[in-house]
Structures are given as C-alpha cells and as structure tokens.
Amino acid sequence: MLFVAAVLAVNGLIGERGLLQTLRARRAYAAAAADVERLRQANEALRDKVRGLRSDPATIEAVARRELGLVRPDEILVTVRDKRASAD
C-alpha cells in the first residue's frame, strides 16, 4: 500500500500531467501571451504608420525627404561632410 502511494505521489509530481509539467506549461503560456501582446502593439503601431502614410501629407513629405532625399523645387540641398571622417 505504501509503495502504491509513493508511486502515485511521484507520478503526480513528475508524471505526464504532474505538477512540474503543469508549471512548465503555465510558464510557456505566460511567455506566449506576452509575445502575443507585444505583437499586437507592434501591429497597432504599424497600422497607425500606414494610416499616416495614406492620408497625412506631412507624414508623406517627411518620409519622402528622409528616405528618398527629395527636396522642394524652391529649396537648395546642402550636403556637409565631416573632414575627419573622409580622411580616415
């Protein structure tokens, strides 16, 4: 009887549905839930950026200037280079 009780106790702790496996599963679930929340926030930020690029002229202009190097017809583009950086 004592042996059976010991086997059941060990199985309850480290068995397929034991306490240790349950704790691992809860940790994995919490990590996955945190990842899902992080990805939801990233998706929302990307949605906001897309909305701005589709409808906000100031956002479109900022991206065009920054990423494409575009300037207005009445502007003069001046490029300043660091003399020390070009000498290296």
PDB file of N, CA, C and O in Angstrom:
ATOM      1  N   MET A   1       0.821  -1.189   0.000  1.00  0.00           N
ATOM      2  CA  MET A   1       0.000   0.000   0.000  1.00  0.00           C
ATOM      3  C   MET A   1       0.870   1.260   0.000  1.00  0.00           C
ATOM      4  O   MET A   1       0.587   2.223  -0.712  1.00  0.00           O
ATOM      5  N   LEU A   2       1.916   1.237   0.796  1.00  0.00           N
ATOM      6  CA  LEU A   2       2.839   2.366   0.862  1.00  0.00           C
ATOM      7  C   LEU A   2       3.543   2.581  -0.473  1.00  0.00           C
ATOM      8  O   LEU A   2       3.765   3.715  -0.896  1.00  0.00           O
ATOM      9  N   PHE A   3       3.889   1.483  -1.124  1.00  0.00           N
ATOM     10  CA  PHE A   3       4.549   1.569  -2.433  1.00  0.00           C
ATOM     11  C   PHE A   3       3.630   2.218  -3.466  1.00  0.00           C
ATOM     12  O   PHE A   3       4.061   3.074  -4.238  1.00  0.00           O
ATOM     13  N   VAL A   4       2.381   1.810  -3.475  1.00  0.00           N
ATOM     14  CA  VAL A   4       1.406   2.379  -4.410  1.00  0.00           C
ATOM     15  C   VAL A   4       1.220   3.866  -4.144  1.00  0.00           C
ATOM     16  O   VAL A   4       1.121   4.657  -5.082  1.00  0.00           O
ATOM     17  N   ALA A   5       1.173   4.245  -2.895  1.00  0.00           N
ATOM     18  CA  ALA A   5       1.035   5.660  -2.548  1.00  0.00           C
ATOM     19  C   ALA A   5       2.258   6.445  -3.000  1.00  0.00           C
ATOM     20  O   ALA A   5       2.130   7.572  -3.479  1.00  0.00           O
ATOM     21  N   ALA A   6       3.434   5.861  -2.853  1.00  0.00           N
ATOM     22  CA  ALA A   6       4.660   6.537  -3.286  1.00  0.00           C
ATOM     23  C   ALA A   6       4.687   6.691  -4.798  1.00  0.00           C
ATOM     24  O   ALA A   6       5.068   7.744  -5.309  1.00  0.00           O
ATOM     25  N   VAL A   7       4.285   5.650  -5.516  1.00  0.00           N
ATOM     26  CA  VAL A   7       4.242   5.723  -6.978  1.00  0.00           C
ATOM     27  C   VAL A   7       3.252   6.784  -7.425  1.00  0.00           C
ATOM     28  O   VAL A   7       3.555   7.559  -8.332  1.00  0.00           O
ATOM     29  N   LEU A   8       2.095   6.836  -6.822  1.00  0.00           N
ATOM     30  CA  LEU A   8       1.105   7.853  -7.182  1.00  0.00           C
ATOM     31  C   LEU A   8       1.603   9.260  -6.872  1.00  0.00           C
ATOM     32  O   LEU A   8       1.344  10.187  -7.639  1.00  0.00           O
ATOM     33  N   ALA A   9       2.310   9.433  -5.765  1.00  0.00           N
ATOM     34  CA  ALA A   9       2.851  10.746  -5.415  1.00  0.00           C
ATOM     35  C   ALA A   9       3.917  11.182  -6.413  1.00  0.00           C
ATOM     36  O   ALA A   9       3.932  12.336  -6.841  1.00  0.00           O
ATOM     37  N   VAL A  10       4.809  10.267  -6.787  1.00  0.00           N
ATOM     38  CA  VAL A  10       5.852  10.588  -7.776  1.00  0.00           C
ATOM     39  C   VAL A  10       5.216  10.890  -9.121  1.00  0.00           C
ATOM     40  O   VAL A  10       5.615  11.841  -9.793  1.00  0.00           O
ATOM     41  N   ASN A  11       4.234  10.098  -9.521  1.00  0.00           N
ATOM     42  CA  ASN A  11       3.545  10.335 -10.785  1.00  0.00           C
ATOM     43  C   ASN A  11       2.832  11.687 -10.765  1.00  0.00           C
ATOM     44  O   ASN A  11       2.792  12.386 -11.777  1.00  0.00           O
ATOM     45  N   GLY A  12       2.280  12.049  -9.629  1.00  0.00           N
ATOM     46  CA  GLY A  12       1.609  13.345  -9.501  1.00  0.00           C
ATOM     47  C   GLY A  12       2.571  14.516  -9.621  1.00  0.00           C
ATOM     48  O   GLY A  12       2.192  15.590 -10.089  1.00  0.00           O
ATOM     49  N   LEU A  13       3.808  14.313  -9.202  1.00  0.00           N
ATOM     50  CA  LEU A  13       4.801  15.386  -9.287  1.00  0.00           C
ATOM     51  C   LEU A  13       5.475  15.465 -10.644  1.00  0.00           C
ATOM     52  O   LEU A  13       5.586  16.547 -11.222  1.00  0.00           O
ATOM     53  N   ILE A  14       5.928  14.324 -11.159  1.00  0.00           N
ATOM     54  CA  ILE A  14       6.728  14.370 -12.385  1.00  0.00           C
ATOM     55  C   ILE A  14       6.107  13.607 -13.541  1.00  0.00           C
ATOM     56  O   ILE A  14       6.763  13.432 -14.568  1.00  0.00           O
ATOM     57  N   GLY A  15       4.911  13.162 -13.422  1.00  0.00           N
ATOM     58  CA  GLY A  15       4.256  12.410 -14.486  1.00  0.00           C
ATOM     59  C   GLY A  15       3.860  13.309 -15.649  1.00  0.00           C
ATOM     60  O   GLY A  15       4.140  14.508 -15.664  1.00  0.00           O
ATOM     61  N   GLU A  16       3.197  12.688 -16.625  1.00  0.00           N
ATOM     62  CA  GLU A  16       2.807  13.405 -17.842  1.00  0.00           C
ATOM     63  C   GLU A  16       1.921  14.610 -17.549  1.00  0.00           C
ATOM     64  O   GLU A  16       2.034  15.640 -18.214  1.00  0.00           O
ATOM     65  N   ARG A  17       1.051  14.489 -16.568  1.00  0.00           N
ATOM     66  CA  ARG A  17       0.195  15.606 -16.158  1.00  0.00           C
ATOM     67  C   ARG A  17       0.504  16.023 -14.735  1.00  0.00           C
ATOM     68  O   ARG A  17      -0.378  16.466 -13.999  1.00  0.00           O
ATOM     69  N   GLY A  18       1.744  15.881 -14.359  1.00  0.00           N
ATOM     70  CA  GLY A  18       2.152  16.176 -12.995  1.00  0.00           C
ATOM     71  C   GLY A  18       2.331  17.664 -12.734  1.00  0.00           C
ATOM     72  O   GLY A  18       2.138  18.506 -13.611  1.00  0.00           O
ATOM     73  N   LEU A  19       2.697  17.947 -11.528  1.00  0.00           N
ATOM     74  CA  LEU A  19       2.866  19.326 -11.078  1.00  0.00           C
ATOM     75  C   LEU A  19       3.955  20.049 -11.854  1.00  0.00           C
ATOM     76  O   LEU A  19       3.767  21.194 -12.264  1.00  0.00           O
ATOM     77  N   LEU A  20       5.096  19.392 -12.059  1.00  0.00           N
ATOM     78  CA  LEU A  20       6.199  20.052 -12.776  1.00  0.00           C
ATOM     79  C   LEU A  20       5.816  20.369 -14.217  1.00  0.00           C
ATOM     80  O   LEU A  20       6.128  21.447 -14.724  1.00  0.00           O
ATOM     81  N   GLN A  21       5.142  19.431 -14.875  1.00  0.00           N
ATOM     82  CA  GLN A  21       4.698  19.668 -16.249  1.00  0.00           C
ATOM     83  C   GLN A  21       3.669  20.795 -16.304  1.00  0.00           C
ATOM     84  O   GLN A  21       3.676  21.601 -17.234  1.00  0.00           O
ATOM     85  N   THR A  22       2.803  20.849 -15.326  1.00  0.00           N
ATOM     86  CA  THR A  22       1.809  21.925 -15.264  1.00  0.00           C
ATOM     87  C   THR A  22       2.480  23.278 -15.093  1.00  0.00           C
ATOM     88  O   THR A  22       2.086  24.251 -15.735  1.00  0.00           O
ATOM     89  N   LEU A  23       3.491  23.349 -14.234  1.00  0.00           N
ATOM     90  CA  LEU A  23       4.211  24.610 -14.045  1.00  0.00           C
ATOM     91  C   LEU A  23       4.936  25.034 -15.318  1.00  0.00           C
ATOM     92  O   LEU A  23       4.941  26.215 -15.667  1.00  0.00           O
ATOM     93  N   ARG A  24       5.551  24.071 -16.016  1.00  0.00           N
ATOM     94  CA  ARG A  24       6.216  24.395 -17.291  1.00  0.00           C
ATOM     95  C   ARG A  24       5.202  24.919 -18.307  1.00  0.00           C
ATOM     96  O   ARG A  24       5.467  25.890 -19.015  1.00  0.00           O
ATOM     97  N   ALA A  25       4.054  24.274 -18.370  1.00  0.00           N
ATOM     98  CA  ALA A  25       3.021  24.694 -19.319  1.00  0.00           C
ATOM     99  C   ALA A  25       2.516  26.093 -18.988  1.00  0.00           C
ATOM    100  O   ALA A  25       2.265  26.888 -19.895  1.00  0.00           O
ATOM    101  N   ARG A  26       2.365  26.402 -17.721  1.00  0.00           N
ATOM    102  CA  ARG A  26       1.913  27.751 -17.332  1.00  0.00           C
ATOM    103  C   ARG A  26       2.945  28.803 -17.703  1.00  0.00           C
ATOM    104  O   ARG A  26       2.594  29.888 -18.165  1.00  0.00           O
ATOM    105  N   ARG A  27       4.236  28.479 -17.497  1.00  0.00           N
ATOM    106  CA  ARG A  27       5.298  29.422 -17.883  1.00  0.00           C
ATOM    107  C   ARG A  27       5.307  29.636 -19.398  1.00  0.00           C
ATOM    108  O   ARG A  27       5.445  30.764 -19.871  1.00  0.00           O
ATOM    109  N   ALA A  28       5.161  28.550 -20.148  1.00  0.00           N
ATOM    110  CA  ALA A  28       5.132  28.659 -21.609  1.00  0.00           C
ATOM    111  C   ALA A  28       3.924  29.479 -22.062  1.00  0.00           C
ATOM    112  O   ALA A  28       4.031  30.286 -22.985  1.00  0.00           O
ATOM    113  N   TYR A  29       2.783  29.273 -21.419  1.00  0.00           N
ATOM    114  CA  TYR A  29       1.583  30.033 -21.756  1.00  0.00           C
ATOM    115  C   TYR A  29       1.780  31.520 -21.472  1.00  0.00           C
ATOM    116  O   TYR A  29       1.403  32.367 -22.283  1.00  0.00           O
ATOM    117  N   ALA A  30       2.369  31.834 -20.327  1.00  0.00           N
ATOM    118  CA  ALA A  30       2.607  33.243 -19.978  1.00  0.00           C
ATOM    119  C   ALA A  30       3.562  33.892 -20.968  1.00  0.00           C
ATOM    120  O   ALA A  30       3.362  35.043 -21.357  1.00  0.00           O
ATOM    121  N   ALA A  31       4.601  33.164 -21.382  1.00  0.00           N
ATOM    122  CA  ALA A  31       5.543  33.711 -22.361  1.00  0.00           C
ATOM    123  C   ALA A  31       4.856  33.931 -23.705  1.00  0.00           C
ATOM    124  O   ALA A  31       5.072  34.955 -24.353  1.00  0.00           O
ATOM    125  N   ALA A  32       4.032  32.977 -24.123  1.00  0.00           N
ATOM    126  CA  ALA A  32       3.316  33.119 -25.387  1.00  0.00           C
ATOM    127  C   ALA A  32       2.323  34.272 -25.328  1.00  0.00           C
ATOM    128  O   ALA A  32       2.177  35.011 -26.301  1.00  0.00           O
ATOM    129  N   ALA A  33       1.647  34.433 -24.213  1.00  0.00           N
ATOM    130  CA  ALA A  33       0.692  35.539 -24.064  1.00  0.00           C
ATOM    131  C   ALA A  33       1.415  36.879 -24.120  1.00  0.00           C
ATOM    132  O   ALA A  33       0.904  37.834 -24.704  1.00  0.00           O
ATOM    133  N   ALA A  34       2.594  36.959 -23.521  1.00  0.00           N
ATOM    134  CA  ALA A  34       3.374  38.197 -23.578  1.00  0.00           C
ATOM    135  C   ALA A  34       3.822  38.485 -25.009  1.00  0.00           C
ATOM    136  O   ALA A  34       3.805  39.637 -25.443  1.00  0.00           O
ATOM    137  N   ASP A  35       4.221  37.450 -25.742  1.00  0.00           N
ATOM    138  CA  ASP A  35       4.604  37.634 -27.148  1.00  0.00           C
ATOM    139  C   ASP A  35       3.427  38.119 -27.985  1.00  0.00           C
ATOM    140  O   ASP A  35       3.575  39.006 -28.825  1.00  0.00           O
ATOM    141  N   VAL A  36       2.260  37.531 -27.747  1.00  0.00           N
ATOM    142  CA  VAL A  36       1.067  37.942 -28.492  1.00  0.00           C
ATOM    143  C   VAL A  36       0.744  39.404 -28.218  1.00  0.00           C
ATOM    144  O   VAL A  36       0.403  40.144 -29.141  1.00  0.00           O
ATOM    145  N   GLU A  37       0.846  39.825 -26.976  1.00  0.00           N
ATOM    146  CA  GLU A  37       0.559  41.220 -26.635  1.00  0.00           C
ATOM    147  C   GLU A  37       1.571  42.165 -27.282  1.00  0.00           C
ATOM    148  O   GLU A  37       1.206  43.227 -27.785  1.00  0.00           O
ATOM    149  N   ARG A  38       2.836  41.772 -27.264  1.00  0.00           N
ATOM    150  CA  ARG A  38       3.882  42.589 -27.902  1.00  0.00           C
ATOM    151  C   ARG A  38       3.614  42.711 -29.402  1.00  0.00           C
ATOM    152  O   ARG A  38       3.757  43.790 -29.977  1.00  0.00           O
ATOM    153  N   LEU A  39       3.229  41.607 -30.028  1.00  0.00           N
ATOM    154  CA  LEU A  39       2.935  41.638 -31.465  1.00  0.00           C
ATOM    155  C   LEU A  39       1.682  42.452 -31.766  1.00  0.00           C
ATOM    156  O   LEU A  39       1.618  43.121 -32.798  1.00  0.00           O
ATOM    157  N   ARG A  40       0.697  42.407 -30.896  1.00  0.00           N
ATOM    158  CA  ARG A  40      -0.494  43.256 -31.091  1.00  0.00           C
ATOM    159  C   ARG A  40      -0.132  44.733 -31.056  1.00  0.00           C
ATOM    160  O   ARG A  40      -0.612  45.518 -31.874  1.00  0.00           O
ATOM    161  N   GLN A  41       0.713  45.102 -30.111  1.00  0.00           N
ATOM    162  CA  GLN A  41       1.136  46.502 -30.014  1.00  0.00           C
ATOM    163  C   GLN A  41       1.944  46.905 -31.244  1.00  0.00           C
ATOM    164  O   GLN A  41       1.777  48.009 -31.764  1.00  0.00           O
ATOM    165  N   ALA A  42       2.818  46.016 -31.710  1.00  0.00           N
ATOM    166  CA  ALA A  42       3.607  46.313 -32.910  1.00  0.00           C
ATOM    167  C   ALA A  42       2.693  46.460 -34.126  1.00  0.00           C
ATOM    168  O   ALA A  42       2.894  47.349 -34.954  1.00  0.00           O
ATOM    169  N   ASN A  43       1.691  45.589 -34.232  1.00  0.00           N
ATOM    170  CA  ASN A  43       0.738  45.696 -35.339  1.00  0.00           C
ATOM    171  C   ASN A  43      -0.035  47.000 -35.292  1.00  0.00           C
ATOM    172  O   ASN A  43      -0.265  47.623 -36.328  1.00  0.00           O
ATOM    173  N   GLU A  44      -0.436  47.417 -34.108  1.00  0.00           N
ATOM    174  CA  GLU A  44      -1.174  48.678 -33.982  1.00  0.00           C
ATOM    175  C   GLU A  44      -0.293  49.862 -34.386  1.00  0.00           C
ATOM    176  O   GLU A  44      -0.757  50.792 -35.046  1.00  0.00           O
ATOM    177  N   ALA A  45       0.969  49.821 -33.991  1.00  0.00           N
ATOM    178  CA  ALA A  45       1.895  50.891 -34.391  1.00  0.00           C
ATOM    179  C   ALA A  45       2.063  50.917 -35.908  1.00  0.00           C
ATOM    180  O   ALA A  45       2.109  51.991 -36.507  1.00  0.00           O
ATOM    181  N   LEU A  46       2.155  49.753 -36.525  1.00  0.00           N
ATOM    182  CA  LEU A  46       2.276  49.697 -37.988  1.00  0.00           C
ATOM    183  C   LEU A  46       0.997  50.182 -38.669  1.00  0.00           C
ATOM    184  O   LEU A  46       1.058  50.856 -39.697  1.00  0.00           O
ATOM    185  N   ARG A  47      -0.169  49.839 -38.095  1.00  0.00           N
ATOM    186  CA  ARG A  47      -1.432  50.346 -38.651  1.00  0.00           C
ATOM    187  C   ARG A  47      -1.478  51.870 -38.608  1.00  0.00           C
ATOM    188  O   ARG A  47      -1.914  52.510 -39.566  1.00  0.00           O
ATOM    189  N   ASP A  48      -1.028  52.451 -37.494  1.00  0.00           N
ATOM    190  CA  ASP A  48      -1.003  53.911 -37.378  1.00  0.00           C
ATOM    191  C   ASP A  48      -0.070  54.517 -38.425  1.00  0.00           C
ATOM    192  O   ASP A  48      -0.385  55.539 -39.034  1.00  0.00           O
ATOM    193  N   LYS A  49       1.066  53.882 -38.623  1.00  0.00           N
ATOM    194  CA  LYS A  49       2.016  54.390 -39.619  1.00  0.00           C
ATOM    195  C   LYS A  49       1.421  54.316 -41.020  1.00  0.00           C
ATOM    196  O   LYS A  49       1.587  55.243 -41.813  1.00  0.00           O
ATOM    197  N   VAL A  50       0.733  53.227 -41.330  1.00  0.00           N
ATOM    198  CA  VAL A  50       0.092  53.082 -42.642  1.00  0.00           C
ATOM    199  C   VAL A  50      -0.988  54.139 -42.824  1.00  0.00           C
ATOM    200  O   VAL A  50      -1.093  54.746 -43.889  1.00  0.00           O
ATOM    201  N   ARG A  51      -1.790  54.360 -41.786  1.00  0.00           N
ATOM    202  CA  ARG A  51      -2.828  55.406 -41.871  1.00  0.00           C
ATOM    203  C   ARG A  51      -2.202  56.762 -42.179  1.00  0.00           C
ATOM    204  O   ARG A  51      -2.705  57.514 -43.013  1.00  0.00           O
ATOM    205  N   GLY A  52      -1.109  57.064 -41.504  1.00  0.00           N
ATOM    206  CA  GLY A  52      -0.430  58.334 -41.742  1.00  0.00           C
ATOM    207  C   GLY A  52       0.118  58.433 -43.146  1.00  0.00           C
ATOM    208  O   GLY A  52       0.022  59.486 -43.776  1.00  0.00           O
ATOM    209  N   LEU A  53       0.697  57.345 -43.650  1.00  0.00           N
ATOM    210  CA  LEU A  53       1.259  57.360 -44.998  1.00  0.00           C
ATOM    211  C   LEU A  53       0.181  57.426 -46.073  1.00  0.00           C
ATOM    212  O   LEU A  53       0.439  57.890 -47.184  1.00  0.00           O
ATOM    213  N   ARG A  54      -1.011  56.970 -45.754  1.00  0.00           N
ATOM    214  CA  ARG A  54      -2.096  57.022 -46.732  1.00  0.00           C
ATOM    215  C   ARG A  54      -2.818  58.366 -46.745  1.00  0.00           C
ATOM    216  O   ARG A  54      -3.343  58.773 -47.781  1.00  0.00           O
ATOM    217  N   SER A  55      -2.852  59.061 -45.606  1.00  0.00           N
ATOM    218  CA  SER A  55      -3.739  60.221 -45.547  1.00  0.00           C
ATOM    219  C   SER A  55      -3.100  61.511 -45.036  1.00  0.00           C
ATOM    220  O   SER A  55      -3.673  62.579 -45.251  1.00  0.00           O
ATOM    221  N   ASP A  56      -1.958  61.469 -44.380  1.00  0.00           N
ATOM    222  CA  ASP A  56      -1.378  62.668 -43.781  1.00  0.00           C
ATOM    223  C   ASP A  56      -0.257  63.220 -44.664  1.00  0.00           C
ATOM    224  O   ASP A  56       0.803  62.603 -44.771  1.00  0.00           O
ATOM    225  N   PRO A  57      -0.478  64.369 -45.293  1.00  0.00           N
ATOM    226  CA  PRO A  57       0.538  64.942 -46.182  1.00  0.00           C
ATOM    227  C   PRO A  57       1.876  65.226 -45.475  1.00  0.00           C
ATOM    228  O   PRO A  57       2.936  65.063 -46.080  1.00  0.00           O
ATOM    229  N   ALA A  58       1.836  65.638 -44.231  1.00  0.00           N
ATOM    230  CA  ALA A  58       3.074  65.923 -43.515  1.00  0.00           C
ATOM    231  C   ALA A  58       3.900  64.649 -43.304  1.00  0.00           C
ATOM    232  O   ALA A  58       5.126  64.676 -43.407  1.00  0.00           O
ATOM    233  N   THR A  59       3.231  63.547 -43.012  1.00  0.00           N
ATOM    234  CA  THR A  59       3.935  62.274 -42.848  1.00  0.00           C
ATOM    235  C   THR A  59       4.529  61.817 -44.166  1.00  0.00           C
ATOM    236  O   THR A  59       5.669  61.354 -44.209  1.00  0.00           O
ATOM    237  N   ILE A  60       3.773  61.943 -45.228  1.00  0.00           N
ATOM    238  CA  ILE A  60       4.261  61.558 -46.555  1.00  0.00           C
ATOM    239  C   ILE A  60       5.478  62.391 -46.927  1.00  0.00           C
ATOM    240  O   ILE A  60       6.466  61.857 -47.431  1.00  0.00           O
ATOM    241  N   GLU A  61       5.414  63.687 -46.685  1.00  0.00           N
ATOM    242  CA  GLU A  61       6.542  64.569 -47.007  1.00  0.00           C
ATOM    243  C   GLU A  61       7.772  64.210 -46.170  1.00  0.00           C
ATOM    244  O   GLU A  61       8.888  64.186 -46.690  1.00  0.00           O
ATOM    245  N   ALA A  62       7.577  63.934 -44.894  1.00  0.00           N
ATOM    246  CA  ALA A  62       8.711  63.595 -44.031  1.00  0.00           C
ATOM    247  C   ALA A  62       9.405  62.324 -44.508  1.00  0.00           C
ATOM    248  O   ALA A  62      10.634  62.256 -44.523  1.00  0.00           O
ATOM    249  N   VAL A  63       8.631  61.329 -44.893  1.00  0.00           N
ATOM    250  CA  VAL A  63       9.223  60.084 -45.382  1.00  0.00           C
ATOM    251  C   VAL A  63       9.930  60.315 -46.711  1.00  0.00           C
ATOM    252  O   VAL A  63      11.020  59.787 -46.932  1.00  0.00           O
ATOM    253  N   ALA A  64       9.326  61.091 -47.589  1.00  0.00           N
ATOM    254  CA  ALA A  64       9.944  61.376 -48.880  1.00  0.00           C
ATOM    255  C   ALA A  64      11.269  62.114 -48.698  1.00  0.00           C
ATOM    256  O   ALA A  64      12.238  61.831 -49.401  1.00  0.00           O
ATOM    257  N   ARG A  65      11.313  63.038 -47.778  1.00  0.00           N
ATOM    258  CA  ARG A  65      12.559  63.768 -47.530  1.00  0.00           C
ATOM    259  C   ARG A  65      13.619  62.876 -46.896  1.00  0.00           C
ATOM    260  O   ARG A  65      14.780  62.882 -47.305  1.00  0.00           O
ATOM    261  N   ARG A  66      13.200  62.106 -45.888  1.00  0.00           N
ATOM    262  CA  ARG A  66      14.153  61.294 -45.141  1.00  0.00           C
ATOM    263  C   ARG A  66      14.666  60.110 -45.953  1.00  0.00           C
ATOM    264  O   ARG A  66      15.874  59.884 -46.019  1.00  0.00           O
ATOM    265  N   GLU A  67      13.764  59.354 -46.570  1.00  0.00           N
ATOM    266  CA  GLU A  67      14.168  58.111 -47.213  1.00  0.00           C
ATOM    267  C   GLU A  67      14.531  58.264 -48.681  1.00  0.00           C
ATOM    268  O   GLU A  67      15.354  57.505 -49.193  1.00  0.00           O
ATOM    269  N   LEU A  68      13.939  59.222 -49.360  1.00  0.00           N
ATOM    270  CA  LEU A  68      14.200  59.395 -50.778  1.00  0.00           C
ATOM    271  C   LEU A  68      15.097  60.592 -51.080  1.00  0.00           C
ATOM    272  O   LEU A  68      15.560  60.756 -52.209  1.00  0.00           O
ATOM    273  N   GLY A  69      15.339  61.421 -50.078  1.00  0.00           N
ATOM    274  CA  GLY A  69      16.194  62.591 -50.276  1.00  0.00           C
ATOM    275  C   GLY A  69      15.564  63.652 -51.158  1.00  0.00           C
ATOM    276  O   GLY A  69      16.280  64.424 -51.796  1.00  0.00           O
ATOM    277  N   LEU A  70      14.250  63.706 -51.209  1.00  0.00           N
ATOM    278  CA  LEU A  70      13.567  64.674 -52.061  1.00  0.00           C
ATOM    279  C   LEU A  70      13.564  66.065 -51.426  1.00  0.00           C
ATOM    280  O   LEU A  70      13.540  66.210 -50.204  1.00  0.00           O
ATOM    281  N   VAL A  71      13.590  67.071 -52.280  1.00  0.00           N
ATOM    282  CA  VAL A  71      13.512  68.464 -51.842  1.00  0.00           C
ATOM    283  C   VAL A  71      12.463  69.169 -52.697  1.00  0.00           C
ATOM    284  O   VAL A  71      12.107  68.702 -53.779  1.00  0.00           O
ATOM    285  N   ARG A  72      11.982  70.290 -52.198  1.00  0.00           N
ATOM    286  CA  ARG A  72      11.025  71.093 -52.962  1.00  0.00           C
ATOM    287  C   ARG A  72      11.767  71.848 -54.061  1.00  0.00           C
ATOM    288  O   ARG A  72      12.976  72.058 -53.959  1.00  0.00           O
ATOM    289  N   PRO A  73      11.054  72.257 -55.110  1.00  0.00           N
ATOM    290  CA  PRO A  73      11.713  72.965 -56.217  1.00  0.00           C
ATOM    291  C   PRO A  73      12.412  74.259 -55.790  1.00  0.00           C
ATOM    292  O   PRO A  73      13.423  74.629 -56.387  1.00  0.00           O
ATOM    293  N   ASP A  74      11.897  74.954 -54.768  1.00  0.00           N
ATOM    294  CA  ASP A  74      12.494  76.230 -54.357  1.00  0.00           C
ATOM    295  C   ASP A  74      13.556  76.057 -53.272  1.00  0.00           C
ATOM    296  O   ASP A  74      14.064  77.055 -52.762  1.00  0.00           O
ATOM    297  N   GLU A  75      13.901  74.838 -52.909  1.00  0.00           N
ATOM    298  CA  GLU A  75      14.903  74.595 -51.877  1.00  0.00           C
ATOM    299  C   GLU A  75      16.259  74.259 -52.498  1.00  0.00           C
ATOM    300  O   GLU A  75      16.353  73.789 -53.632  1.00  0.00           O
ATOM    301  N   ILE A  76      17.288  74.515 -51.721  1.00  0.00           N
ATOM    302  CA  ILE A  76      18.651  74.177 -52.137  1.00  0.00           C
ATOM    303  C   ILE A  76      19.183  73.143 -51.150  1.00  0.00           C
ATOM    304  O   ILE A  76      19.164  73.353 -49.937  1.00  0.00           O
ATOM    305  N   LEU A  77      19.649  72.043 -51.685  1.00  0.00           N
ATOM    306  CA  LEU A  77      20.182  70.970 -50.852  1.00  0.00           C
ATOM    307  C   LEU A  77      21.670  71.220 -50.609  1.00  0.00           C
ATOM    308  O   LEU A  77      22.452  71.358 -51.549  1.00  0.00           O
ATOM    309  N   VAL A  78      22.039  71.274 -49.344  1.00  0.00           N
ATOM    310  CA  VAL A  78      23.432  71.480 -48.964  1.00  0.00           C
ATOM    311  C   VAL A  78      23.885  70.242 -48.193  1.00  0.00           C
ATOM    312  O   VAL A  78      23.276  69.856 -47.195  1.00  0.00           O
ATOM    313  N   THR A  79      24.960  69.631 -48.675  1.00  0.00           N
ATOM    314  CA  THR A  79      25.500  68.450 -48.006  1.00  0.00           C
ATOM    315  C   THR A  79      26.774  68.844 -47.296  1.00  0.00           C
ATOM    316  O   THR A  79      27.692  69.384 -47.914  1.00  0.00           O
ATOM    317  N   VAL A  80      26.838  68.578 -45.997  1.00  0.00           N
ATOM    318  CA  VAL A  80      28.010  68.907 -45.198  1.00  0.00           C
ATOM    319  C   VAL A  80      28.685  67.597 -44.811  1.00  0.00           C
ATOM    320  O   VAL A  80      28.055  66.708 -44.240  1.00  0.00           O
ATOM    321  N   ARG A  81      29.956  67.490 -45.124  1.00  0.00           N
ATOM    322  CA  ARG A  81      30.706  66.282 -44.806  1.00  0.00           C
ATOM    323  C   ARG A  81      31.737  66.615 -43.730  1.00  0.00           C
ATOM    324  O   ARG A  81      32.304  67.707 -43.695  1.00  0.00           O
ATOM    325  N   ASP A  82      31.954  65.656 -42.875  1.00  0.00           N
ATOM    326  CA  ASP A  82      32.942  65.786 -41.822  1.00  0.00           C
ATOM    327  C   ASP A  82      34.314  65.517 -42.435  1.00  0.00           C
ATOM    328  O   ASP A  82      34.550  64.436 -42.974  1.00  0.00           O
ATOM    329  N   LYS A  83      35.220  66.495 -42.356  1.00  0.00           N
ATOM    330  CA  LYS A  83      36.538  66.365 -42.971  1.00  0.00           C
ATOM    331  C   LYS A  83      37.323  65.215 -42.341  1.00  0.00           C
ATOM    332  O   LYS A  83      38.050  64.500 -43.030  1.00  0.00           O
ATOM    333  N   ARG A  84      37.173  65.046 -41.039  1.00  0.00           N
ATOM    334  CA  ARG A  84      37.895  63.963 -40.349  1.00  0.00           C
ATOM    335  C   ARG A  84      37.408  62.597 -40.809  1.00  0.00           C
ATOM    336  O   ARG A  84      38.215  61.676 -40.933  1.00  0.00           O
ATOM    337  N   ALA A  85      36.135  62.440 -41.060  1.00  0.00           N
ATOM    338  CA  ALA A  85      35.588  61.142 -41.466  1.00  0.00           C
ATOM    339  C   ALA A  85      36.069  60.760 -42.861  1.00  0.00           C
ATOM    340  O   ALA A  85      36.308  59.581 -43.121  1.00  0.00           O
ATOM    341  N   SER A  86      36.218  61.725 -43.762  1.00  0.00           N
ATOM    342  CA  SER A  86      36.650  61.413 -45.122  1.00  0.00           C
ATOM    343  C   SER A  86      38.159  61.161 -45.190  1.00  0.00           C
ATOM    344  O   SER A  86      38.628  60.528 -46.136  1.00  0.00           O
ATOM    345  N   ALA A  87      38.931  61.645 -44.205  1.00  0.00           N
ATOM    346  CA  ALA A  87      40.374  61.445 -44.203  1.00  0.00           C
ATOM    347  C   ALA A  87      40.740  60.051 -43.703  1.00  0.00           C
ATOM    348  O   ALA A  87      41.835  59.569 -43.988  1.00  0.00           O
ATOM    349  N   ASP A  88      39.845  59.395 -42.963  1.00  0.00           N
ATOM    350  CA  ASP A  88      40.158  58.063 -42.423  1.00  0.00           C
ATOM    351  C   ASP A  88      40.099  57.035 -43.456  1.00  0.00           C
ATOM    352  O   ASP A  88      40.335  55.861 -43.171  1.00  0.00           O
TER     353      ASP A  88
END
